[in-house]
Amino acid sequence: MMNKVILCGRLTRDPDIRYSQGERQMAIARYTLAVDRRGRRSGNDDGTQTADFIQCVAFDRAAEFAEKYLRQGTKMIVTGRIQTGSYTNRDGQRVYTTDVVVEEQEFAESRNASQQSGGSTFSSSFQQRESQPQNSAPAAPAEDAGDGFINIPDGVDDEGLPFI
């Protein structure tokens, strides 16, 4: 059997980050993705909902990534699995929950596109990983082409590029 979910949507607010108790603290991030429904017009005036608001939870390194880079309005692609649960609230009523447990998360658009669409973006930039051999000369700095893509200088082969 398979339990796999792929979502594309925008964060409705900054992630809520907490840390577990015990010998090894682990980050736990909770955030909500607003995912547009297919076939619905966003300009309808009858008040019908045109998006689903899906609760996501990320653990450990994925949660640390969310804490560092995700902000309200960021467009994300999330892959994970559905997990259901329940608890009894203060009034003694049974409450049922459905979350997407995040297995992978990645940006669905560049910072420039996010800023143009009105979404807020993360303030920190990724740090380049040390993927070049130590005896090779550093490549010329890459420049932003203004379209969200980076111009790769001539003479740089694919193996010298970092994966982000």
Phi, psi and omega in degrees: 000156184232141176228094184221134181231137173234123183235149172227119181192183181250144177293134180279339177198172177299147179298148174266118185250132174224164179238136180289159178265162176122190182299315182246109178288139178231135178286142176229120181247134175239133175210163181245132175257131172269114184246119180297143175275139178291145174079001179260141176273136181281347183263014182286144185256006183275004175081006180287149181287132180250006179217153171257144181250108191251125180284130178237146176226131180238145182241154170056239186294323178296324178289321177295322175299314180299318180297320186280322191243337187270137179221163177307134178091348180293130178272124187232153166248125183238133174243136181189206181223150178282136175227128179253157179198181177204159175206166178257124182279182184297334180273005179081009180268144178281127180245129180258140183237151173224122180232155168260118176277116187288127173254323177219147176214139179210158180288139181262353177205164180286167176298319181299315180296321179295319179293322180291330181274358176095356178281146176281156183235170178287150184270336181271146175259158178295146174265135182294133178283153181279085183253352180274142173299148185292338182270358180269153179285144180293144179285159177297148182297141178281147180247146177284129182279357180088350180252012180092353178254156180257134174285127179267125181297152176297147177090359178261122179272166184300329183286344179272358183268137178281152172265133181243000000 
